[in-house]
Amino acid sequence: MSVVETNGKQTVLDGMVAIEMLDKYELIVIGGGPAGLSAALSAREHGLKRILIVERDVDLGGILNQCIHNGFGLHYFGEELTGPEYAAKFVDRLEGQSIDVLCDAMVLEIIPGEDGHVLRLMSMEAGYCTVRSRAIVLAMGCRERTRGAIQIPGTRAAGIFTAGTAQRYVNIEGYMVGRRVIILGSGDIGLIMARRMVLEGAKVLACVEIMPYPGGLARNIVQCLQDFDVPLYLSHTITKIEGKERVEKVTVQEVNDRFEPIEGTEKVFDVDTVLLSVGLIPENELSHVAGVEMDAKTSGPIVFENGETSIPGIFACGNVLHVHDLVDFVTTESEGAGRAAAEYVLRQEDTTHVRMCENESYISLVIDESVAYTVPQRIRVLRIDDGVRVFFRVKAPHKTPKRIVFRDGERIVASFRRPYMTPGEMEHVTLQRAELDNVSGNELLISVEEIR
């Protein structure tokens, strides 16, 4: 039995290490997935000593534990890893770091305060308790959109799963969810599950996407659909599900540019399983309760250049902030949030610095109709050393070279060329401090324009 070093007292219960939590921490990270682990380790590296990670699952690692396919780590580690391998690299780094970990626990409420924040949580190990922290990192991840959210008509038969639920059943629980499968939506999890089901012996009849373009990464379209001869129907959707005890048939129809089914285009598939890959929603109930200012476009918090939300001392990173394509970018973003949380805590003793920050101005990043969203949404120029990375998604595919333009009024502050862009792949650029120093207004407009 290995004993993990903690800040609190240790007791051994049924072969497990149980911690007696401190009353007050410097940082509490909510979520023990790739975002939370990276943020906690980064904060420890940058000087914090009393850190707690709260994870609602029984194990650390988050969604990566069920993603047994490879393709992770190419950007961050320079090698190809499976999801569990990627997560294990960060879990292993916790050893000897004196970071408390509380799994199988649920945070019920965040109560912000000027002299620190209060968390109320419940766990099998600690029961109901209240803990305080100078700073908080929100790293709760995201959840899948369900059948109820998209209102597919038909019976309520068994055999309808979100793609992530099916992935957990197959990869962790060891259950086969179906034999004749149709997938609604072309998000990355759905594409990966198309391949997984074929490899497990199922017949995947089709992947159906309501948009005129796929929603997942191009590499997953090729490796998960084309390589396994799974047809992709764009501008189509499921309009009816039939079945008594279990799904028996689904009707698929083409849709027009208003997403309305077109009469006479019906295709009927004999299936026993429907997998839904129709979008991810950042898990922000706690953020709402705490009063964090939210962005309707991302469904995540509005943040500054360092991941700080509208409430001082509360930071956000990973899929709770905006849905990412690659976990490598989640890690990099979360390390920045952890570093910023450490800097926030350590500078609280400097009252002069605190007074300066209270009245600090910022530049808002605004978008036109060509851009879906941007993160961060606000930049405090005086907080930047060299530059700030800006993530965004376009609203429609661009198959020819375009440029991303940042404008201060009529003046172009920065411009970046891209050979192509698609909504399924997140883009990012870096704005230099020197460029931001020259901004005269309080807004920068982001747009996609033709190359001149």
Buried (B, 14 or more C-beta within 10 A) or exposed (E): EEEBEBBBEEEEEEEEBBBEBBEEBBBBBBBBBBBBBBBBBBBBBBEBEBBBBBBBBEEBBBBBBBBBBBBBBEEBBEEEBBBBBBBBBBBEBBEEBBBBBBBBBEBEEBBBEEEBBBBBBBBEBBEEBEBBBBBBBBBBBBEBBBBEEBEBEBBEBEBBBBBBBBBBBBBEEEEEBBEBBBBBBBBBBBBBBBBBBBEBEBBBBBBBBBBEBBBBBEEBBEBBBEEEEBEBBBBBBBBBBBBEEBBBBBBBBBBEEEEEBEEEBEBEBEBBBBBBBBBBBBBBEBBEEBBBEBBEBBBBBBBBBBBBBBBBBBBBBBBBBBBBBBBBBBBBBBBBBBBBBBBBBBEBEEEEEEEEBEEEEBBBBBBEEBBBBBBBBBBBBEBBEEBBBBBBBBBBBBEEEBBBBBBBEEEEBBBBEBEEBBBBBBBBBEBEBEBBEEBEEEEBBBBBBEEE
